[in-house]
């Protein structure tokens, strides 16, 4: 993947989510103007480097290529070594919020159609 760029090369636009392993922002790459998802790896409990869960996620995303899974574009760093960010493709909608906001469940034909995409 080459060297890591500074996170200062990304403009955080808004916070879009938070989970067990980190906070995700919608951001703009100031070099390419591309909108990306910027995931800050949660490090507050770590004393011995990058959490194993983050290493697993990075390894899986680096080796996985599927049209239905966001791509890890690069890893970016902050001023301190404990500020690590995953720069990923940005998706307007994630499956969890889509399911939460659906007025009706998927129909059988929609599920069959989605299965044929994989």
C-alpha positions as CSV (number, residue, x, y, z in Angstrom):
1,X,0.0,0.0,0.0
2,X,3.0,2.3,0.2
3,X,3.4,5.1,2.7
4,X,0.6,6.5,4.8
5,X,-0.7,10.0,4.1
6,X,-1.5,12.4,6.9
7,X,-5.1,12.6,7.9
8,X,-4.8,16.4,7.6
9,X,-5.1,15.7,3.8
10,X,-8.8,14.9,4.4
11,X,-11.5,17.3,5.3
12,X,-14.0,15.8,7.8
13,X,-17.5,16.7,6.6
14,X,-19.6,15.0,9.2
15,X,-19.7,12.0,11.6
16,X,-21.8,9.2,10.1
17,X,-21.4,6.4,12.6
18,X,-19.8,4.9,15.7
19,X,-19.3,1.3,16.6
20,X,-17.3,-0.8,19.0
21,X,-14.1,-0.5,16.9
22,X,-14.2,3.1,15.9
23,X,-15.8,6.3,14.7
24,X,-16.6,6.8,11.0
25,X,-16.7,10.2,9.2
26,X,-17.7,11.3,5.7
27,X,-14.7,13.2,4.4
28,X,-13.3,14.8,1.3
29,X,-9.8,13.9,0.0
30,X,-8.3,17.4,-0.5
31,X,-5.9,16.1,-3.2
32,X,-8.5,14.3,-5.4
33,X,-11.7,15.9,-4.2
34,X,-13.2,12.4,-3.7
35,X,-15.7,11.7,-0.9
36,X,-14.5,8.9,1.3
37,X,-15.4,7.2,4.6
38,X,-12.7,7.8,7.2
39,X,-12.8,5.3,10.1
40,X,-10.7,6.2,13.1
41,X,-9.5,3.1,14.9
42,X,-10.3,3.1,18.6
43,X,-7.0,2.9,20.5
44,X,-7.9,4.0,24.1
45,X,-7.5,0.5,25.6
46,X,-4.4,-0.4,23.7
47,X,-0.9,-0.3,25.3
48,X,0.9,-2.6,22.9
49,X,0.2,-1.2,19.4
50,X,-2.7,-1.6,17.0
51,X,-5.6,-3.7,18.3
52,X,-5.8,-7.2,16.9
53,X,-9.4,-6.5,15.7
54,X,-8.1,-3.6,13.6
55,X,-5.3,-5.7,12.1
56,X,-7.8,-8.4,11.2
57,X,-10.1,-5.9,9.6
58,X,-7.3,-4.4,7.6
59,X,-6.0,-7.8,6.5
60,X,-9.5,-9.0,5.4
61,X,-10.3,-5.7,3.5
62,X,-6.9,-5.7,1.8
63,X,-7.4,-9.3,0.5
64,X,-11.1,-9.0,-0.3
65,X,-12.5,-7.8,-3.6
66,X,-16.3,-7.9,-3.9
67,X,-18.7,-5.4,-5.5
68,X,-21.0,-5.4,-2.4
69,X,-18.2,-4.7,0.2
70,X,-16.6,-1.3,0.5
71,X,-12.9,-1.2,-0.5
72,X,-10.1,-0.1,1.8
73,X,-8.3,2.5,-0.2
74,X,-5.5,3.3,2.1
75,X,-4.4,3.9,5.7
76,X,-3.9,7.4,7.0
77,X,-2.2,8.6,10.2
78,X,-2.6,11.6,12.5
79,X,0.0,13.5,14.4
80,X,0.4,10.8,17.0
81,X,1.0,7.2,16.4
82,X,-2.2,6.2,18.1
83,X,-4.3,8.1,15.5
84,X,-4.9,5.6,12.7
85,X,-7.6,6.0,10.1
86,X,-8.9,3.6,7.4
87,X,-9.7,5.4,4.2
88,X,-12.6,3.5,2.6
89,X,-15.0,3.9,-0.3
90,X,-18.0,6.0,0.8
91,X,-21.5,4.5,0.5
92,X,-24.6,6.6,0.9
93,X,-26.5,3.8,2.7
94,X,-25.4,1.0,4.9
95,X,-27.5,-2.2,5.3
96,X,-28.3,-1.7,8.9
97,X,-29.8,1.8,8.4
98,X,-31.6,0.6,5.3
99,X,-33.3,-2.2,7.2
100,X,-34.1,0.1,10.2
101,X,-35.8,2.6,7.9
102,X,-37.8,0.2,5.6
103,X,-41.5,0.7,5.8
104,X,-42.1,-3.0,4.7
105,X,-39.8,-6.0,4.8
106,X,-38.1,-7.1,1.5
107,X,-40.4,-9.1,-0.7
108,X,-39.5,-12.6,-1.8
109,X,-38.7,-11.5,-5.3
110,X,-36.4,-8.7,-3.9
111,X,-34.5,-11.3,-1.8
112,X,-34.1,-13.6,-4.8
113,X,-33.0,-10.8,-6.9
114,X,-30.4,-9.7,-4.3
115,X,-29.1,-13.3,-4.0
116,X,-28.5,-13.4,-7.8
117,X,-26.1,-10.4,-7.5
118,X,-23.7,-12.3,-5.2
